Amino acid sequence: MDKILQLKEKIKERYGKIATDGNSTSCCVPSSERCGVSSEIVLSPVESSKAVGYDLDDLKLIPESSVLGVGCGNPTRFAEIEEGNIVVDLGSGAGIDVFFAANIVKESGKVIGIDMTENMLKKARENAEKHRYRNVEFRHGDIEKEIPVENNSADLVISNCVINLTANKEKTFREIYRILKPDGKGKMIISDLVTSREIDADSVNADNWCGCIEGALTKENYIDSIRKAGFTNIEILDEKLYMEIDEDKDKEKRQITSISIKAVKE
């Protein structure tokens, strides 16, 4: 099997299981010993979400089952979403950020969640139906292949700890650029992980890639991939150490940093 296809299948398998069984095997939680960081504390999905920037009172305003604790930040915190906006969430999972945005854009706006994992889409759609969200839609899509959204149509694209899972970040950012409104009207707010030292491509392990770590780029390369996609106005909104991994006694610990980035389509 092609390595890229193998990675995608592993991601679908891992996150499909999280959708049905809960977040017991994912690495995308702060201070997880499964990611090489020792911790005696096992955080609940709500506690994990609070740790990366979500407000507990805000979490009470959305479906509880949409909160899986797999993010590394809170892109909606910086997004300045407005009533009537068209918002696209990449890697929307069970819908946490979709429902946050939907509460703000109201009936005159719309939020579109994109995910490639069928179990996540099923869970998100069930959440929307049960809680009577009429201004949301969940679509199946591979974001680095083609985002199923029309050209120049979105006011805002958000994503939370997902683009690090893609094999071709620049292609993903080109797709984001394509669907955003032009002339400074469209922007993206991305929360993601970057690393102080990238994993050699030949050493990548598909199982470990699903943990949001091995696919991470350095901050410089991450920003460069955004710039190459066409964005010119790029700003780091938040940056904090997420974890340290001691992989090799002869090398410094690899630092994983959570960042939130804004870029505008001029």
Buried (B, 14 or more C-beta within 10 A) or exposed (E): EEEEEEBBEBBBBBBBBBBEEBBEBBBBBBBBEEBBBEBEEEBEBBBBBBBBBBEEEBBEEBBEBBBBBBBBBBBBBBBEBBEEBBBBBBBBBBBBBBBBBBBBBEEEBBBBBBBBBEBBBBBBBBBBEEBEBEBBBBBEBBBBBEBBBEEBBBBBBBBBBBBBBBBEBBBBBBBBBBBBBEEEBBBBBBBBBBBBBBBEEEEBEBEBBBBBBBBBBBBEBBBBBBBEBBBEEBEEBBBEEBBBBEEEEEEEBBBBBBBBBBBBBE
